[in-house]
Amino acid sequence: MTIAVPTSGGWTFEAQLEEDEWHMLWLVRRHGGTGKRQLWIFVSAALKNNWHIVNATPAERELLAAHRFASGRVQ
């Protein structure tokens, strides 16, 4: 999915939506060739900080909806 950070002057990044064993949703950005987590944050915290989901696959939208993130959160 694509995430926009409005306070950064329009910076966007690609992240994966992942659910952990406690059913918490994370935004994860992996480092190039190593596959190590470079950035990770709870979806709820990202949205609370005014980050925006500007693009998501149908599967990601379903997962967000299952966790009761309103469809209006995805632009």
C-alpha positions in Angstrom: 0.0 0.0 0.0 1.0 3.6 -0.4 1.2 5.9 2.6 1.4 9.7 2.5 2.9 11.7 5.3 1.3 15.2 4.9 3.6 16.9 7.4 6.7 15.9 5.3 5.9 18.1 2.3 4.2 15.3 0.3 6.5 12.4 1.1 5.0 9.0 0.3 6.3 5.4 0.8 5.3 1.9 0.0 4.5 -0.4 3.0 3.1 -3.8 3.6 0.1 -4.3 5.8 0.8 -7.1 8.3 -1.3 -8.6 11.1 0.6 -10.0 14.1 -0.3 -12.9 16.3 -2.3 -10.6 18.6 -4.3 -9.4 15.5 -2.7 -6.0 15.6 -2.2 -4.3 12.2 1.2 -2.9 11.3 2.6 -0.9 8.4 5.9 -2.5 7.6 8.6 -1.1 5.2 11.4 -3.5 4.4 15.0 -2.6 3.6 15.9 -3.3 0.0 17.8 -6.5 -0.5 18.0 -7.7 3.1 14.3 -8.0 3.8 14.8 -6.6 7.3 12.2 -4.3 8.8 13.2 -0.7 8.2 10.1 1.0 9.4 7.1 -0.3 11.3 4.2 1.4 13.1 0.7 0.4 14.2 -1.9 1.4 11.6 -3.9 3.1 14.3 -0.9 5.2 15.4 -0.1 6.2 11.8 -3.7 7.3 11.1 -3.8 9.2 14.5 -0.7 11.1 13.3 -2.5 12.1 10.1 -0.7 9.7 7.8 -3.0 8.7 4.9 -3.4 5.4 3.1 -3.6 6.6 -0.5 -3.6 3.3 -2.3 -4.4 -0.2 -1.1 -5.2 -3.5 -2.7 -8.6 -5.1 -2.3 -7.1 -7.6 0.1 -5.6 -4.8 2.2 -8.9 -3.0 2.2 -10.7 -6.1 3.4 -8.2 -6.5 6.2 -8.6 -2.9 7.2 -12.4 -3.2 7.2 -12.2 -6.4 9.3 -10.3 -4.3 11.9 -13.0 -1.6 11.7 -10.9 1.0 10.0 -13.5 2.9 8.0 -13.3 2.8 4.2 -13.0 6.6 4.4 -9.5 6.2 5.8 -8.3 4.9 2.4 -8.2 7.7 -0.2 
